[in-house]
């Protein structure tokens, strides 16, 4: 069998290696429009490459295909594949990293596996169109035509366009009748309508709660928050963007002291006064920020320390987002991730309408879908 893969990212390369391991006689060609493969993986985990997580989140998804694939390829199963191509990992809590703590190690191991198993990678090769008929698939690129038995799209979404995920494949897929769910940046900072310049660079660990127009709680998580010049950042903020799906005035409430009750704060305030309370519990930058509005004692605790409120404006752009939400809808593929409308066309990775939280889950999805499709192409 001759199989083409469009996109030399984590999902496409995983598919290619796994397929050649399972079926050595198959010919697998990966087409990458950049001048290098696996550019995006170098940025994963701030260069350390958070490649997995031992915590199973499959039950957080309603989509049956997502749930099934994540259960089929949990952490241990993916670790077996990584071990087989000499990517040795270690755990830091529930997070899995290469022992070297270097994304370069992961990239090099994947490329060496491609070489070992005979995966061909065509760089600076851009797909122009493809045709599907009873005899197979003809893929036309800027370098010529290729006659294939199967074609796998692994081009990711729109996040980090400088690393290759620029959404350039969308017009071609739309030409073939696919109506992708519009991509949007997630796992990124957010702009707020409130001024935050005074506390730019200040970090704290607290609880983030996001409410919609009807004051319904749509997200809540403990973690580190980073104030930016024009908004909020930090992993817990990144995760919240998966739930803020439109530019609506969501309210983001920060509990600056989640481990300290209002009652304890009020008792301390009563005994020691406002100045002592602020100095004892809060970062000096936050103290200055709060005092600018000159709150009374009740407001100080109830609406500033325990529920500092920001009005969401929008997320930062694709250029800083870790992943993008949206993509090929699961109703358009079967359980093997094969197109329902075009025989022999498959989709893997971020190009599908999946987005996971921070913690290695998006790279795990890329690997899981690559392994899943490699096994199920017949």
N, C-alpha and C positions, 0 to 999 in steps of 0.2 A: 504494500500500500504506500502511496505517496501523499504525504500530508504537509500542508502549508500552515504556518503560524504567523499571523500579523501582530507584531509587537514583541520585542525582546526584553520584557520586564519579568518580574518574579513569576507571574502565572504562566506566561508563555514559555519561559525557559524551563520551569518545573514540568509543564506538560511535555515538552520536547525530550527532556532527559528521561522522564518516567516512561514515555512511550517507547523509546529506544531500548530501555532496560527490559521492558516487557516483550517487545517485538523487535529484535535486533535487525531483522531483514527489512523493516519499514524504512523508507526514506523520509526524513523530517527536515524541512527547510524553514528557518525563521527569518522573516522579513522585518527589518528595523529601519525606520526613516532617519534616525540619528546616526552619527558617526561612531557611536559606541553602544554596546549592549549594557543593560542593567544600571543605567545612570541613576535612576530614582532610588534604587536600593541603598546607594551610598549615603543618602540623607536620612535613612531610617534610624530612629532612636538617637537623633543628634550625632550620627556617625558611628554609634555603637551597635546599631541594628537589633532592636527589640524584635526578635523573630518568632515569639510565641508567648503563650500564657497557659498555665495549668488550670485556671478557673474556666469551667465550661459555661458559656453564655448562650448555648443553643436554644434554651427555653425562653429566651428574651425575644425571640423572633416568631411572628405568626405565620410567615410564609413557609409552607411545608417543604419546599425544595431546599431552602436555606437550612432549616432545622435538620433535615435528613443528611445533608452534606457535612455539616458541622459535627453531627453525631458519628458519621462514618469515618471522619478524619480528625479525631481529637488530638490533643497535644502529643500523647505517647505515640500515636500512629505517624504523625508528622515527624517526630524525632527520629523514628526508624529510617525514614527517607533521608533526613539530613545526615544522620550517622553514615548511611551507605555511600554518601558522596563526600565524606570527610569534613563535614561541618560539625564540629564538636561544640556542645553548648553547656551552659551552666545556668542555675537558677539564682535570681536575686529576688527573694520573696516568691511571688507567683510568676514573675517575668523571666522569660528565657532570653539569653544573649549568647553570642559566640564566646567561647572561653577567652579569646583574644580581645573581646570588647571592641572589635573593629569590623565595620561593614565591608571594608575592603577584603577581609578574609572571606566573607560570605560570597561576595561577587567573584573573587578569584576561584573559589571552589566550584561554583556553578559553571563558570566558563571552562574550567579544566574537565568537569564532568561532560560538558558538551563535546569537547575535543575527544575525550576517552570513548564516548559512545557513538561518535560520528554524527552529531547534530550539526547541520550546516547553518551558518548565520550570514545572511546577506545584509550588509550595512548600507546606509544611505539608499534604501530601497523603499519607495513610497507606492502604496497601492493606488491605482487609478480606477479600476473597476473589476468586476468578476462576473462570470456567467455560469449558471448551473443548468446542466441538462442530464439526460440519461447516461451519458458516457463519463460524467464527472464534473469537474469544476475547472474553468479557465480563469486564472488570475492574471490581470494585466498590471504591471508596475512600470515605473519610469525606466526600468532596465530591461524590460521585455515581458514575454508571456510565459506562464508556467501552467502545465496541465497536471491537475491534482485529483486525488480521489476524495479528500476531505480538506476543509479549510477552517481553522480555528482563529477567532478574533480575540486578541489579548492586549488591546491597546489602552487599557485603563480608562480614566475619565478625563477631567480637566484640571485637576490639582497639580501644582508645580509644573506649569507649561514649559519652563526653562529646562526641565529634566525629561521632556518628551510627552507628558500627558497634556496635550493641547486641544483635545476634542476634534482634531482634524478629520477623524474617521466618520464623524456623525453625518455629514452630507452624503457620503457614499452609502451608509446604512439606510438613511432616509430614502434615498433613491430606490432602494430595494424593498421599500414598504414598511420598514421598522419605524415605529413611533416611540422613540426613546423618552423616558421620563426626564424632564429637563434637569441638567446637571446644576448643582449648587455647591458652593464651598462649605465644608464642615471640618470639624476638628481644627479650629482656628480662633483667633481673638475676635471680640465683638466691639463695634462702635456703640457708644451710648450717647444719649442726648444730654446727659449730665456732664459737666466739666470735670475732668479727672487729672488735668495737667499738674495740679499741685501735689498729687501723690504718685506721679509717674515713677515707676521703678520700685515701689513699695510692695512687699510680699507679706502674706499672712495665710495661716491655715484656718479655714473656717467652713461654714456650710453655705452652699449656694442653692437657692430655691427660685424656680422660674414659674411665673404665673401668666396665664393668658388674659384676654380681655374680660373674661367672666370671673376672674380671680380663681380659676381652677389651677391647681398645682399640676404642672406637666413634667417637671424634672426636679430632682433634689439629690445632692451628693456632697459628701465631705471631701475636702482636698485643698490644695494650694491655689491661691488666687494672686495674680500679679496685676497691679494697676499700671495702665499705659497712659501715654499722653492723651489719647482720645478713646478711652474705653477700658476693657477688662481682658485679661489673658490668664494663662495657667491651665493645667490639664483638666480641672473640673469645669472651667469655662468652655474649653474645647469640646468636652463631652456634651455640654448643654446645647451646643449649636445643632446637634442632630435632631433636636426637638423643636427648634425655632425655625419653622419651615417657610415662613414668609416675612416680609418686612412689616411686621405688626408691632404695636407698642407693648411688647411683652415687658413684664416687670421682673427684674432680677434683684432678688433680696439677699443680702449678705449678712449672715450671723457671724460677727467678728469673733465671738467667744462661745462656740457651740458647747463647750464643756463646762461653762459657768452659767448657772440659772439666773433668771431675772431677779429672783428673790435674794440670791447671794449678792448680786450687784447692788440692789437697793439697800440691803443691810449695810454693806461696805460704805456706800454713799452717805447713808444716814450717820454712821459713826465717824467717818474720816473726811467727808467733803468731796466736792467735785474734782478739784485739782489732784488730790491723792488717788482717786479712783482712776482717772485717765492716765496718770503716770504709772500706776501699778499694773494696768492691764493692756494698754495700747501702745503701738509704735508712735513715736513723736510726730511723724508725718500725718498719721491718721488723726491724732489729737488736733493738730492745726486745722486739718480739713473739716473736722466735725465742728469745731468752735466757730468757724466762719459763719455758720448759720445761727449761732447764738441760741441753741435749743434750751428749753427749760429742763429740769431734772427728769421729768417723766419722758419727754421726747428723747432725751439723751440716751436713756437705756432702751426704751421700747422701739424707737424709730431710727436710731443711729448705730448703737452697739449691737443690738439683737436683730435689727431688720433694716440695715442701710439699703435704701432702694434706688435702683437705676432703671431708667427707661431704655430698653433695647432699641437701637436704630437699625443696624444691619451687621452682617458678618464682614470681616476683612475679605479680601479677594482670593481668587484661585491661586495667585502667586505665592501665598503664604499658607494656604490650607494643606493639611496633611493628606486628606482624601477628598473626593467629591461624592455627594449623594446623587442618586438618579442613575439613568442608564437603560439598558435593555430590560424590558419588563418580564417578569417571570411567567406571565401568562402567554408569552410568545415563544417559550422554550419548553421542552419536555424535561423529565427528571434527569436525563443525561446531558442537559444543557445544549441540546441540539435544537435548532430552529424548527418550529412547527410549519413554517411556510416554505423553507428551502432545505431540501434534503442534503445532508453532508456539511452544513454550516453550523459551527459551534461557537459558544461564547464562554470566556472564563475571566475571573478576576474582577477588578473594579469597574469594568465596562458593564457588568450586570448591576441591577438596581439593589445593591447591598452597601451598607456602610456600618462599620462596627466602632466601638469606643476605642479610646487610647489604650495601649497595653499590648500591642502585638497582634491584635485581632484582625486587622485588615491585611497584614502580611500572611496570617494564618489562612484567611479566606482565599488569597491568591494561590497559596500552596495547595489548599484543599481542593479547589476547583480544578487546578492543573492535574492533580493526581486522579481526581474523579473522572474527568473526561478522557484522560490517557487510557484508563482501564475500560471505558465503555464505548469507545469508537470501534465499531465492528465492520 
